[in-house]
Amino acid sequence: MTTAADQLSRSALLFLSRQSNLKDVATRLKPFRQLASRFIAGETLEEAVEAVKALTAKGLTASFDHLNEAVRTPQETRDEVRQYQRLLARIDQVGVKANVSLKLTQCGVLFDRNLALQNARAVVADAAARDSFVRVDMEESAVTQVTLDIVRDLHSEFGETHVGAVLQSYLKRTEEDAKALCAERVRIRLCKGAYLEGPDVAFPDKKDVDANFVRCMHILLDSGVYHGIATHDERMVDATLEYAARQHLPKGAFEFQMLYGIRRDLQERLAKEGHPVRVYVPYGKHWYPYFMRRLAERPANLWFVMRNLMKG
């Protein structure tokens, strides 16, 4: 049950996630660094590769995510494209079972929509040439529509096996987006969402977010398209398994997706039961905003940091 204190903590943490200038201060605190290392696979590509090798050994697949929400210039967007091309090449070299996740803010969507499409296309084209897949991540609601527009452009060129989208059940528009995208055979990752949004666009109550998640999950599983159900909530996992059984879906008809460092026990249990499980593996020097959003999802983690700070 979500308390008023949890809601306040979550709002504060989401606000702090936007204050990237605090990263240098925060990373001087040892407990903060220790906790961050649980959710971030490292600052370098090779550290992330080693993390994915360990996941692969446990029967899990992965989606690499190079963290960088600080992209401000066309040159920086091109640097991100090269980073992803190196990443796709490294996946081939190492032979791990993994694809990539890409944010359009890394491609320049905040200042040039056409540049963002051009950059995202370069990444998806590289992935398609390697018979791989790019998941275009969803970010704040201000860029939801342009993100889906760009995904549709890429999907029309490269098809469902090479590019997909993410939908967030806390947004009120998501049920209609799910119906439309499934009709177009776009592969979707369904998650709850982790950004600070107003009640005009997002459900403020967790029970409504959960109810929308279940409605959208039904739409995805009925579509005949291979989707990702992204949750660590066992109630949502059970609801998904129950509906899949009711619809007589085989275990390989969809996959569960979870975040690196969160509910490892559940990840491994589902994999042992024969369900495909993909772990979202973030890495990079610009990890602070992502990490703060993970804290906001579970404010108790913040108290872990504070207790350790008080112990010295």
C-alpha positions as CSV (number, residue, x, y, z in Angstrom):
1,M,0.0,0.0,0.0
2,T,1.4,3.4,-1.0
3,T,1.4,5.9,1.9
4,A,1.4,9.7,1.8
5,A,5.0,9.7,3.0
6,D,5.9,7.4,0.1
7,Q,4.2,9.7,-2.4
8,L,6.0,12.7,-1.0
9,S,9.3,10.8,-1.1
10,R,8.7,9.7,-4.7
11,S,7.8,13.2,-5.9
12,A,11.0,14.6,-4.2
13,L,13.2,12.0,-5.7
14,L,11.7,12.5,-9.2
15,F,12.4,16.2,-8.8
16,L,16.0,15.5,-7.8
17,S,16.4,13.1,-10.8
18,R,16.2,16.3,-13.0
19,Q,19.0,18.0,-11.0
20,S,22.0,16.4,-12.8
21,N,24.3,18.9,-11.1
22,L,23.8,17.0,-7.9
23,K,25.5,13.9,-9.3
24,D,29.0,15.0,-8.3
25,V,27.9,15.6,-4.7
26,A,25.9,12.4,-4.4
27,T,28.7,10.2,-5.9
28,R,31.1,11.3,-3.2
29,L,28.9,9.4,-0.7
30,K,30.0,5.8,-0.4
31,P,26.6,4.3,0.5
32,F,25.1,6.1,-2.5
33,R,27.7,4.6,-4.8
34,Q,27.2,1.2,-3.4
35,L,23.5,1.3,-3.9
36,A,23.9,2.7,-7.4
37,S,26.1,-0.2,-8.4
38,R,23.2,-2.5,-7.8
39,F,21.1,-0.9,-10.5
40,I,23.8,0.3,-12.9
41,A,26.0,-2.3,-14.7
42,G,29.0,0.1,-14.8
43,E,30.2,3.2,-16.5
44,T,31.8,1.4,-19.5
45,L,30.6,-0.9,-22.2
46,E,33.0,-3.7,-21.1
47,E,31.6,-3.6,-17.6
48,A,28.1,-3.9,-19.0
49,V,29.2,-6.8,-21.3
50,E,30.5,-8.7,-18.3
51,A,27.2,-8.1,-16.4
52,V,25.3,-9.5,-19.4
53,K,27.5,-12.6,-19.6
54,A,26.6,-13.3,-16.0
55,L,22.9,-13.0,-16.9
56,T,23.2,-15.2,-19.9
57,A,24.8,-17.9,-17.8
58,K,21.5,-17.9,-15.7
59,G,19.3,-18.3,-18.8
60,L,18.3,-14.7,-19.1
61,T,18.5,-12.4,-22.1
62,A,19.3,-8.6,-22.0
63,S,18.7,-5.2,-23.5
64,F,21.6,-2.8,-23.2
65,D,20.9,0.8,-22.5
66,H,23.6,3.5,-22.8
67,L,22.6,6.1,-20.3
68,N,22.9,9.7,-21.4
69,E,20.1,12.3,-20.9
70,A,22.4,15.2,-21.2
71,V,22.6,15.3,-25.0
72,R,22.4,19.0,-26.1
73,T,24.1,19.3,-29.5
74,P,24.0,17.6,-32.9
75,Q,27.5,16.4,-32.4
76,E,26.6,14.8,-29.1
77,T,23.8,12.9,-30.8
78,R,26.1,11.6,-33.4
79,D,28.4,10.4,-30.6
80,E,25.5,8.5,-29.2
81,V,24.8,6.9,-32.6
82,R,28.5,5.7,-32.7
83,Q,28.2,4.4,-29.2
84,Y,25.2,2.3,-30.2
85,Q,26.9,1.0,-33.3
86,R,29.9,0.0,-31.2
87,L,27.5,-1.7,-28.8
88,L,25.8,-3.7,-31.5
89,A,29.1,-4.8,-32.9
90,R,30.3,-5.9,-29.5
91,I,27.1,-7.9,-28.9
92,D,27.9,-9.8,-32.2
93,Q,31.5,-10.3,-31.2
94,V,30.7,-11.6,-27.7
95,G,27.7,-13.6,-28.8
96,V,25.5,-12.8,-25.9
97,K,21.7,-12.9,-26.3
98,A,20.9,-9.2,-26.2
99,N,19.5,-6.3,-28.1
100,V,19.5,-2.5,-27.3
101,S,17.2,0.1,-25.9
102,L,17.5,3.7,-27.2
103,K,16.1,7.0,-25.9
104,L,15.2,9.6,-28.5
105,T,16.5,12.4,-26.3
106,Q,19.9,10.9,-27.0
107,C,19.1,11.3,-30.7
108,G,18.2,15.0,-30.4
109,V,14.4,14.9,-30.3
110,L,14.2,17.8,-27.9
111,F,15.7,20.2,-30.4
112,D,15.4,18.6,-33.9
113,R,12.8,16.0,-34.7
114,N,14.2,15.2,-38.2
115,L,17.7,14.8,-36.7
116,A,16.3,12.4,-34.1
117,L,14.7,10.3,-36.8
118,Q,17.9,10.3,-38.8
119,N,20.0,9.2,-35.8
120,A,17.5,6.6,-34.7
121,R,17.3,5.3,-38.2
122,A,21.1,4.9,-38.3
123,V,21.0,2.7,-35.2
124,V,18.0,0.6,-36.3
125,A,19.6,0.1,-39.8
126,D,22.8,-1.2,-38.1
127,A,20.7,-3.5,-35.9
128,A,18.7,-4.7,-38.9
129,A,21.9,-5.5,-40.8
130,R,22.9,-7.6,-37.8
131,D,19.5,-9.2,-37.5
132,S,19.1,-7.5,-34.1
133,F,16.4,-5.3,-32.5
134,V,16.1,-1.8,-31.1
135,R,13.6,-0.9,-28.4
136,V,12.8,2.8,-28.6
137,D,12.3,3.8,-24.9
138,M,9.5,6.0,-23.7
139,E,10.3,9.1,-21.7
140,E,8.2,12.0,-20.3
141,S,4.7,12.6,-21.7
142,A,5.9,15.8,-23.5
143,V,7.6,13.5,-26.1
144,T,5.2,10.6,-26.1
145,Q,3.5,11.5,-29.4
146,V,6.7,12.3,-31.3
147,T,8.3,9.2,-30.0
148,L,5.5,7.0,-31.3
149,D,5.5,8.9,-34.6
150,I,9.2,8.1,-35.1
151,V,8.7,4.5,-34.1
152,R,6.0,4.2,-36.7
153,D,8.3,5.7,-39.3
154,L,11.0,3.2,-38.4
155,H,8.6,0.3,-38.2
156,S,7.2,1.0,-41.7
157,E,10.8,0.7,-43.1
158,F,12.3,-2.0,-40.9
159,G,9.4,-4.1,-39.6
160,E,8.4,-5.6,-36.3
161,T,11.5,-7.8,-35.9
162,H,13.9,-4.8,-35.8
163,V,12.2,-2.0,-33.9
164,G,9.6,-1.6,-31.2
165,A,8.1,0.8,-28.7
166,V,7.4,1.2,-25.0
167,L,4.1,2.2,-23.4
168,Q,3.6,3.3,-19.8
169,S,0.4,2.3,-18.0
170,Y,0.4,5.4,-15.8
171,L,-0.5,7.5,-18.8
172,K,-4.2,7.8,-19.5
173,R,-3.7,7.6,-23.3
174,T,-1.9,4.3,-23.2
175,E,-4.9,1.9,-23.6
176,E,-5.7,3.6,-27.0
177,D,-2.1,3.6,-28.0
178,A,-1.8,-0.1,-27.2
179,K,-4.8,-0.9,-29.4
180,A,-3.5,1.2,-32.3
181,L,0.1,-0.1,-32.1
182,C,-1.0,-3.7,-31.8
183,A,-3.2,-3.3,-34.9
184,E,0.0,-2.1,-36.7
185,R,2.0,-5.1,-35.3
186,V,4.4,-2.9,-33.4
187,R,6.2,-4.8,-30.6
188,I,5.6,-3.2,-27.3
189,R,7.3,-3.2,-23.9
190,L,4.5,-2.4,-21.3
191,C,5.7,-0.9,-18.1
192,K,4.1,1.3,-15.4
193,G,6.3,4.4,-15.9
194,A,8.7,6.4,-13.7
195,Y,8.4,10.1,-14.6
196,L,6.8,12.9,-12.7
197,E,3.5,13.7,-14.5
198,G,0.4,15.7,-13.7
199,P,-3.1,14.2,-13.1
200,D,-4.2,15.7,-16.5
201,V,-2.1,13.0,-18.3
202,A,-1.4,10.4,-15.7
203,F,-3.3,8.3,-13.2
204,P,-2.4,9.7,-9.7
205,D,-3.5,6.5,-7.9
206,K,-1.5,3.3,-8.0
207,K,-4.6,1.2,-8.2
208,D,-5.6,2.9,-11.4
209,V,-2.1,2.5,-12.9
210,D,-2.3,-1.3,-12.1
211,A,-5.8,-1.6,-13.5
212,N,-4.6,0.0,-16.7
213,F,-1.6,-2.2,-16.8
214,V,-3.8,-5.3,-16.7
215,R,-6.1,-3.9,-19.4
216,C,-3.2,-3.1,-21.7
217,M,-1.6,-6.5,-21.0
218,H,-4.7,-8.2,-22.2
219,I,-4.6,-6.2,-25.4
220,L,-0.9,-7.1,-26.0
221,L,-1.4,-10.8,-25.3
222,D,-4.4,-11.0,-27.6
223,S,-2.6,-9.4,-30.5
224,G,-0.5,-12.3,-31.7
225,V,2.6,-10.0,-31.6
226,Y,5.7,-10.8,-29.5
227,H,5.6,-8.2,-26.6
228,G,7.5,-7.6,-23.4
229,I,5.5,-7.4,-20.1
230,A,7.8,-5.3,-17.9
231,T,7.1,-5.6,-14.2
232,H,8.6,-6.6,-10.9
233,D,5.1,-6.6,-9.2
234,E,4.3,-10.3,-8.5
235,R,0.6,-9.4,-8.7
236,M,1.1,-8.2,-12.3
237,V,3.2,-11.2,-13.1
238,D,0.5,-13.6,-11.7
239,A,-2.2,-11.7,-13.6
240,T,-0.2,-12.1,-16.8
241,L,0.4,-15.8,-16.3
242,E,-3.2,-16.4,-15.5
243,Y,-4.4,-14.6,-18.6
244,A,-1.9,-16.3,-20.8
245,A,-3.1,-19.7,-19.5
246,R,-6.7,-18.7,-20.0
247,Q,-5.9,-17.8,-23.6
248,H,-3.9,-21.0,-24.1
249,L,-0.7,-19.1,-25.0
250,P,2.6,-21.0,-25.1
251,K,5.4,-19.8,-22.8
252,G,7.3,-18.3,-25.7
253,A,4.4,-16.1,-26.9
254,F,5.7,-13.1,-25.0
255,E,8.6,-12.3,-22.6
256,F,8.8,-10.8,-19.1
257,Q,11.2,-7.8,-18.8
258,M,12.8,-6.6,-15.6
259,L,15.4,-4.1,-14.6
260,Y,19.0,-4.9,-13.7
261,G,19.4,-5.4,-10.0
262,I,15.7,-5.6,-9.2
263,R,14.0,-8.8,-8.1
264,R,16.8,-11.1,-9.3
265,D,15.0,-13.9,-7.5
266,L,11.9,-13.4,-9.6
267,Q,13.9,-13.1,-12.8
268,E,15.7,-16.4,-12.2
269,R,12.5,-18.2,-11.0
270,L,10.6,-17.3,-14.1
271,A,13.5,-18.3,-16.4
272,K,13.7,-21.7,-14.6
273,E,10.0,-22.2,-15.2
274,G,10.6,-21.8,-18.9
275,H,9.4,-18.2,-19.4
276,P,11.6,-15.9,-21.5
277,V,13.0,-13.1,-19.3
278,R,14.9,-10.1,-20.6
279,V,16.8,-7.8,-18.2
280,Y,17.2,-4.1,-19.0
281,V,20.9,-3.4,-18.4
282,P,21.8,0.3,-18.1
283,Y,25.4,1.6,-18.1
284,G,27.3,4.8,-18.7
285,K,28.7,7.8,-17.0
286,H,25.4,9.7,-17.0
287,W,23.6,7.3,-14.7
288,Y,22.3,9.7,-12.1
289,P,18.8,10.6,-13.5
290,Y,18.0,6.9,-14.2
291,F,19.2,5.9,-10.7
292,M,17.1,8.5,-9.0
293,R,14.0,7.3,-10.8
294,R,14.7,3.8,-9.5
295,L,14.9,5.2,-6.0
296,A,11.6,6.9,-6.5
297,E,10.0,3.6,-7.4
298,R,11.1,2.2,-4.1
299,P,11.7,5.1,-1.6
300,A,12.8,2.5,1.1
301,N,16.1,2.4,-0.8
302,L,16.7,6.0,0.1
303,W,16.4,5.1,3.8
304,F,19.1,2.5,3.2
305,V,21.4,5.3,2.1
306,M,20.5,7.6,5.0
307,R,21.0,4.8,7.6
308,N,24.5,4.0,6.2
309,L,25.4,7.7,6.1
310,M,24.5,8.1,9.8
311,K,26.6,5.1,10.6
312,G,29.6,7.0,9.1
